Amino acid sequence: MFLGDYMIKRFFLIFFATFALSLFLVSCDDTTYYTVTFYTNCQDENFSQYVAEGALATEPDVPLHKDNYYLAGWMDSANTPWDFSTNTINNDYYLYANWQPCSYSITYVGAEYYENPTSYVYGTGTTIYNGVKDYYDFMGWFYDQELTQAFTGINSSTSGDITLYASLSYQPFKLELNVDGFYTITELLDKEAEDIVIPESYNGTRISEIGNKAFMGCNKLKSVSMGDGLRVIGSHAFNGCTSLQSVNLGNAISSIGQSAFYSCSSLRDIQIPGTILCLEPYTFWQCTSLEEVTITGSISRVGLSSFSDCKSLKKVTLSSDVKELGDFAFSGCTSLKEINLNSGLTSIGQAAFSGCNSLSAVDIGSSVVQIGAGAFRNCTNLTISCQLSGKPDGWANNWNGTCQVIWK
């Protein structure tokens, strides 16, 4: 009993001694504490720290958020940036969140323009210029790859990264207005082009002509399709386009110039529309892969050497409107096996079929009043049937070379 009372008395003695010492120490601590209040300037709540005089406030690690802004630090009431590593506390302080507008990226797809910005700052707006791409007309920027949502600009309320897609229209030609107020193609600018479609118009104005030498020497070109606005193909327009295999002349061509397709050595067939009145000299000279020619409509004259040395040419179909085959028109066509000399034909020029040694039969109608010298020279396998009883005065004496002639 005595021992228990002793222990209880000892416990209370130690407790009160410790408590008295604590009160003494507290009464001796004269440290001053200040309040540092943080104003977030956003939807998040403000908060405070209590900091001993002369100590450093702790930079908050509380996650804060403000749409389209980032936290760039804290400012005091004088708008001076607060340095948490050096600024000591000696008073109550109010610190304010320093929000700065976000910068967002701009990505361009399909076209470039080097004065266009690659980023913008929220709240400022910026100007976006038309894109540029060689051999293309720029039609506008769009928000989507399918080009259904047109770009409306960047203003003070625009936010977020932006990707812009260019709408482009292929325009590989150099165009000049001609005297009729329509466009003439004067040059193919894209020398690597393989397949070309010539539209009927450009910006609402008809493309009416292909100028002289416009495509000359474009040896990558494989196909050309011409719009129905086109009326004229100039001299040497496709001269030397050695890879050109296919040509669609459209339905409105009225004139093909001299040597327009000269030495287009890969061209295989051609349909010449009836809107053309005549074929000028050397139009298809040395088109060595050309196998078949169809001349339709109102063409009245096949000019000098129009198809000379087309060594693969096997078949020629002439319309009933063809009146004249010019000198050397089909000379050197060594594979030619079939040609219909139509009933309206009146003239066959000098050496028109010379060297056509695959030709086996030709029927000359009574309408032919003139045949030039050597028209069928060196046609070694040819038999000629004439719908006349004898040679007319307008036929040269050596018109048939050594070919057998059967008169009516």
C-alpha positions in Angstrom: 0.0 0.0 0.0 2.8 2.3 0.9 4.7 1.5 -2.4 1.6 2.3 -4.5 1.1 5.7 -2.9 4.7 6.5 -3.5 4.5 5.7 -7.2 1.4 7.8 -7.7 3.0 10.8 -6.0 6.1 10.4 -8.1 4.1 10.3 -11.4 2.3 13.5 -10.7 5.5 15.2 -9.5 7.2 14.4 -12.8 4.1 15.5 -14.8 3.7 18.8 -13.2 7.4 19.5 -13.4 7.4 18.8 -17.2 4.3 20.9 -17.7 5.9 23.8 -15.7 9.0 23.5 -17.8 7.0 23.6 -21.0 5.2 26.8 -19.9 8.5 28.3 -19.1 10.0 27.5 -22.4 6.9 28.8 -24.3 7.0 32.0 -22.3 10.6 32.4 -23.3 9.9 31.8 -27.2 9.5 35.3 -28.7 9.6 34.1 -32.4 7.2 36.2 -34.6 5.1 34.4 -37.3 3.6 36.1 -40.4 0.9 35.0 -42.8 1.7 34.5 -46.5 -1.6 34.5 -48.4 -1.6 33.0 -51.9 -4.3 34.3 -54.3 -4.8 31.7 -57.1 -6.8 34.0 -59.5 -8.6 30.9 -60.8 -11.4 28.6 -59.7 -9.2 27.0 -57.1 -9.4 28.3 -53.5 -6.9 30.7 -52.0 -4.6 29.4 -49.2 -2.1 30.6 -46.6 1.2 29.7 -45.0 2.5 30.7 -41.5 6.1 31.5 -41.7 8.6 32.6 -39.0 10.2 35.9 -39.4 13.3 35.7 -41.5 12.4 32.3 -42.9 11.5 31.4 -46.5 8.0 30.7 -47.7 7.6 27.4 -49.4 6.7 27.4 -53.1 3.2 25.8 -53.3 3.0 22.4 -54.9 -0.8 22.5 -55.0 -2.1 21.7 -58.5 -3.8 24.8 -60.0 -5.7 25.1 -63.2 -6.9 27.9 -65.5 -8.1 27.2 -69.0 -5.6 28.2 -71.7 -3.1 29.6 -69.2 -0.1 28.2 -67.4 1.3 29.1 -64.0 4.5 31.1 -64.5 5.2 31.7 -60.8 4.0 34.1 -58.1 4.1 37.9 -57.9 3.9 40.3 -54.9 1.6 43.2 -54.7 4.1 45.3 -56.7 3.9 42.8 -59.5 7.5 41.7 -58.8 8.3 38.0 -59.3 8.7 36.3 -56.0 11.9 34.2 -55.5 11.2 31.5 -53.0 14.9 30.7 -52.7 16.0 34.2 -51.5 13.0 36.3 -50.4 12.7 36.1 -46.6 9.5 36.8 -44.7 9.4 39.9 -42.5 5.8 40.9 -42.7 2.5 39.6 -43.8 2.6 39.0 -47.6 0.1 38.6 -50.4 1.3 36.7 -53.4 -0.6 36.4 -56.6 -0.6 33.6 -59.2 1.2 34.8 -62.4 -0.9 33.2 -65.2 0.4 33.5 -68.7 -1.5 32.5 -71.9 -0.6 29.2 -73.4 1.2 28.9 -76.7 -0.4 26.3 -79.2 1.1 24.7 -82.3 -0.1 25.1 -85.9 0.7 22.3 -88.3 0.2 22.6 -92.1 -0.5 19.5 -94.3 -0.3 19.6 -98.1 1.2 23.0 -98.6 3.6 25.5 -97.0 4.1 29.2 -96.8 7.2 30.2 -94.9 5.7 33.4 -93.5 3.0 31.5 -91.8 3.5 31.0 -88.0 4.0 27.6 -86.5 2.4 28.6 -83.2 0.1 31.2 -81.7 -0.5 32.6 -78.2 -4.0 32.3 -76.7 -5.9 35.6 -76.7 -3.9 37.4 -79.4 -5.1 36.0 -82.7 -2.9 35.7 -85.8 -3.0 35.9 -89.6 -2.7 32.7 -91.7 -1.7 33.1 -95.3 -2.5 31.0 -98.3 -0.4 27.9 -98.8 2.0 27.4 -101.7 2.8 24.2 -103.6 4.6 23.9 -106.9 2.2 23.3 -109.8 -0.9 23.6 -107.7 -3.5 26.4 -107.1 -4.3 26.8 -103.4 -8.0 26.6 -102.7 -8.1 27.1 -99.0 -7.3 25.7 -95.5 -9.5 23.1 -93.8 -9.7 21.7 -90.3 -10.2 18.1 -91.5 -8.4 15.8 -94.0 -11.7 15.3 -95.9 -11.8 19.0 -96.6 -15.3 19.5 -95.3 -14.7 22.0 -92.5 -13.3 25.3 -93.8 -10.8 27.1 -91.6 -12.3 30.2 -90.1 -9.2 31.9 -88.7 -7.4 32.3 -85.4 -8.9 35.0 -83.1 -8.6 35.9 -79.4 -10.9 33.1 -78.4 -9.2 30.3 -80.4 -7.5 27.7 -78.3 -5.7 24.4 -78.7 -3.2 22.9 -81.2 -4.4 23.2 -84.8 -3.7 21.1 -87.9 -4.7 22.7 -91.2 -5.1 20.7 -94.4 -4.6 22.4 -97.8 -7.2 22.1 -100.5 -5.3 22.1 -103.8 -6.1 22.1 -107.5 -3.4 20.7 -109.9 -2.4 23.4 -112.3 0.8 22.4 -114.1 0.5 24.9 -117.0 1.7 28.3 -117.7 -1.3 30.2 -119.1 -1.6 33.4 -121.0 -4.6 35.3 -122.3 -4.8 35.3 -126.1 -6.3 37.9 -128.4 -9.7 36.3 -128.1 -9.8 36.7 -124.4 -9.3 33.0 -123.7 -6.3 31.1 -122.2 -3.5 29.6 -124.2 -1.3 27.0 -122.6 2.3 28.2 -123.4 4.3 25.7 -121.3 4.1 22.6 -119.2 5.7 23.7 -115.9 5.7 20.3 -114.2 8.3 18.5 -116.3 7.8 15.3 -114.3 4.1 15.1 -115.1 3.0 11.8 -116.6 -0.7 12.1 -117.0 -2.3 15.4 -117.9 -5.9 16.5 -118.1 -6.5 19.8 -119.7 -9.7 21.3 -118.3 -12.3 23.2 -120.3 -11.6 26.4 -118.3 -9.5 28.0 -115.7 -11.1 30.3 -113.1 -14.2 30.6 -115.4 -12.2 31.4 -118.6 -12.0 28.9 -121.4 -8.7 27.3 -122.2 -8.9 27.4 -126.0 -5.4 26.8 -127.3 -2.2 24.8 -126.8 0.6 27.1 -127.9 3.5 26.3 -130.2 6.0 24.0 -128.5 4.1 24.1 -125.3 4.8 20.5 -124.4 7.8 20.0 -126.7 10.4 17.6 -125.3 8.3 16.6 -122.2 9.6 13.0 -122.3 8.0 11.9 -119.0 4.5 12.6 -120.4 2.4 9.4 -121.0 -1.2 10.5 -121.5 -3.1 13.7 -122.4 -6.8 14.2 -122.2 -8.1 17.5 -123.7 -11.2 19.3 -122.6 -13.9 20.3 -125.0 -13.0 24.0 -124.6 -9.8 23.4 -126.6 -9.9 24.6 -130.3 -6.3 24.8 -131.4 -3.1 22.7 -131.0 -0.1 24.7 -132.1 2.9 23.7 -134.2 5.3 21.3 -132.5 3.1 21.3 -129.4 4.0 17.7 -128.4 7.1 17.4 -130.6 9.5 14.8 -129.1 7.3 13.6 -126.3 8.8 10.2 -126.6 6.8 8.5 -123.7 3.4 9.8 -124.9 1.2 6.7 -125.4 -2.4 8.1 -125.3 -4.0 11.2 -126.6 -7.7 12.2 -126.3 -8.2 15.1 -128.6 -11.6 16.1 -127.2 -14.6 17.0 -129.4 -14.0 20.6 -130.4 -10.4 20.7 -131.9 -10.5 22.6 -135.2 -6.8 22.9 -136.0 -3.7 20.8 -135.3 -0.5 22.6 -136.2 2.5 21.4 -138.2 4.6 18.7 -136.5 2.3 18.8 -133.5 3.1 15.2 -132.6 6.3 14.7 -134.5 8.4 11.9 -133.1 6.0 10.9 -130.4 7.5 7.4 -130.7 5.3 5.7 -128.1 1.9 6.9 -129.4 -0.1 3.8 -130.3 -3.4 5.0 -131.7 -5.2 8.3 -132.5 -8.8 9.2 -133.3 -8.9 12.5 -135.2 -12.3 14.2 -134.6 -14.4 15.5 -137.4 -14.2 19.1 -136.2 -10.7 19.3 -137.7 -10.7 20.5 -141.3 -7.2 19.4 -142.4 -4.0 17.8 -141.1 -1.0 20.1 -141.5 2.4 18.8 -142.7 4.4 16.4 -140.5 1.6 16.2 -137.9 2.4 12.6 -136.9 5.7 12.1 -138.7 7.9 9.4 -137.1 5.3 8.2 -134.6 6.9 4.8 -134.8 4.6 3.0 -132.4 1.4 4.3 -134.0 -0.7 1.2 -135.1 -4.1 2.6 -136.1 -5.5 5.9 -137.3 -9.1 6.8 -137.7 -9.9 10.1 -139.5 -13.6 11.1 -139.1 -15.9 13.9 -140.0 -15.1 16.8 -142.2 -11.3 16.6 -142.6 -10.6 17.3 -146.3 -6.8 17.1 -146.5 -4.1 15.0 -145.1 -1.0 17.1 -145.4 2.6 16.7 -146.5 4.2 13.7 -144.6 1.5 13.8 -142.0 2.1 10.1 -141.2 5.5 9.5 -142.8 7.7 6.8 -141.3 5.0 5.6 -138.9 6.6 2.1 -139.2 4.1 0.3 -137.0 1.0 1.7 -138.7 -1.2 -1.2 -139.8 -4.6 0.3 -140.5 -5.9 3.7 -141.7 -9.6 4.6 -141.9 -10.5 7.7 -143.9 -13.8 9.5 -143.8 -15.8 10.1 -146.9 -14.9 13.8 -146.6 -11.2 13.4 -147.2 -10.4 14.9 -150.7 -6.7 15.1 -150.8 -3.7 13.0 -149.6 -0.6 15.2 -149.6 2.9 14.4 -150.8 4.6 11.6 -148.7 1.4 11.4 -146.5 2.0 7.8 -145.6 5.5 7.2 -147.1 7.7 4.7 -145.2 4.7 3.1 -143.3 6.3 -0.3 -143.8 3.6 -2.2 -141.8 0.6 -0.6 -143.4 -1.7 -3.4 -144.6 -5.1 -1.8 -144.9 -6.3 1.6 -146.1 -9.7 2.5 -147.6 -9.3 5.1 -150.3 -12.8 6.6 -149.9 -15.1 7.4 -152.8 -14.8 11.2 -152.4 -11.0 11.2 -152.8 -9.8 13.4 -155.7 -6.0 13.7 -155.2 -3.1 11.4 -154.1 0.2 13.3 -153.8 3.7 12.5 -154.8 5.2 9.4 -153.0 2.1 9.4 -150.8 2.5 5.6 -150.2 6.1 5.0 -151.3 7.8 2.2 -149.3 4.6 0.8 -148.0 5.7 -2.8 -148.8 3.2 -4.5 -146.6 0.3 -3.1 -148.6 -1.2 -5.8 -150.8 -4.4 -4.3 -152.3 -5.7 -0.8 -153.0 -8.9 0.2 -154.8 -8.8 3.6 -156.4 -12.2 5.1 -157.3 -13.2 7.0 -160.3 -13.3 10.3 -158.4 -9.4 10.5 -158.2 -8.3 13.0 -160.9 -4.7 13.5 -159.8 -1.9 11.2 -158.6 1.6 12.4 -158.1 4.9 10.8 -159.3 5.9 7.6 -157.4 2.8 7.6 -155.3 3.1 3.8 -154.9 6.8 3.5 -155.5 8.5 0.5 -153.8 5.1 -1.0 -152.7 6.6 -4.4 -153.7 3.5 -6.5 -152.8 0.8 -4.2 -154.0 -1.9 -4.8 -156.6 -3.9 -1.7 -157.5 -7.5 -1.9 -158.7 -8.8 1.2 -160.6 -12.4 2.0 -161.2 -11.4 3.5 -164.6 -10.7 2.1 -168.0 -7.4 3.9 -168.3 -5.0 6.4 -166.8 -6.4 10.0 -166.6 -4.3 12.9 -167.8 -3.8 14.1 -164.2 -2.0 11.0 -163.2 1.8 11.1 -163.4 3.4 8.5 -165.8 5.2 6.7 -163.0 2.5 7.0 -160.4 2.3 3.3 -159.7 6.1 2.5 -159.7 6.3 -1.2 -160.5 2.9 -2.2 -159.0 0.5 -4.3 -161.0 -2.6 -2.3 -162.0 -6.0 -3.8 -162.9 -8.2 -1.4 -164.8 -11.9 -1.7 -164.9 
